[in-house]
Amino acid sequence: MHARRRVILAGGAALAMPAILPFRAFGQSSGLDDIAARAGGLDQLHALVIRRNGATLFERAYAGPGLDAPANVKSVSKTLLALLTGIAIDRGALPGTEARVLPLLGRSPAGDARDAITVGDLLSMRAGLASTSGADYGAWVASADWVEHALTRELVAEPGGRYIYSTGGWHVLGAVLAKATGRDLLDLARDWLGRPLGIAIPPWERDPQGRYMGGNQMALTPRALARVGEMVVNGGRWDGTQVVPADWIERSWESRGRSRWTGDGYGYGWFLTSFAGRRAAYGRGYGGQVLAVVPDLDLAIAITSDPLRPARSQGYFGDLQALMDAVVATA
């Protein structure tokens, strides 16, 4: 499937078993039967959960550990870290997206363009530093200090300029949040997301200094991931609590860069696109981990997949895009 150029309009405790609405509450029965069959034909897919307006419309585990076991969501962790960043700004722990990164880390000036890198640049992957992902990921995680390695990469663009996919920048952002709050990312994630949403967030990988990785390797159950998505499409609210500021979510869906692989826009931790003609945003992780939201329909889609197999835009991830198009068309 060829990559499509699509742009969005700018704009704890384990989960209890959710109620499942009858198929007739979500489009036509035959439509959901088709979605179930499409999903079942994807051999990498582990689980699919669809939530809308406070109810689970569809959920099925096709493979993997099931709906209630934590799954490594890979780079969907970036989307979760972006949500935590918005909460930190709202609570005054961070001064804002224009705040410069090196002073927040207590580092001396670099004497070059690195001094201009802001929190917003990290959120939108426009720090201007050479990538630590793809072929460079192994050397980065094998380094003695992941933050130092990421910040001392070659400057290949001006900060705030072009989009360069890099997990290292997100790890730097995680270090910023930890230093600003005096709490590690696991503690923040459990307190700011896990507790209000009633979801469990287990520990994940740490760097040699003991900092939890920012932007990769977090794990949530498929049901928990869908619950995060529903909170987002509900303007950041869950069960009467404002978990994430509504204006932060809207700001996160403003395009600031573009993926050269899919043509989709990129905001703060979200790829920006459309499914079946409806504006949508999604977080994407290696192997086909997806959290997608369609705000006009109050619809959230969570997908977990085999984390050991690639999901290229013209391969399995393209198949997932087609599946999500079908879900939205059915709605």
Secondary structure, DSSP 8 states (H G I E B T S, - for coil): -------------------B--GGGSS-HHHHHHHHHHHHT-TTEEEEEEEETTEEEEEEE-STT-TTS-EEEETHHHHHHHHHHHHHHHTTSS--TTSBHHHHTT----SSGGGG-BHHHHHTT-S-B---SGGGHHHHHTSS-HHHHHHTS-B-S-TTSS----HHHHHHHHHHHHHHHTS-HHHHHIIIIIHHHT-------B-TTS-B-SSS-EEE-HHHHHHHHHHHHTTTEETTEE-S-HHHHHHHTS--EE-TTT--EE-SS-EEEEETTEEEEEEEETTTEEEEEEGGGTEEEEEEE-TTS---TTTHHHHHHHHHHHHHHH-
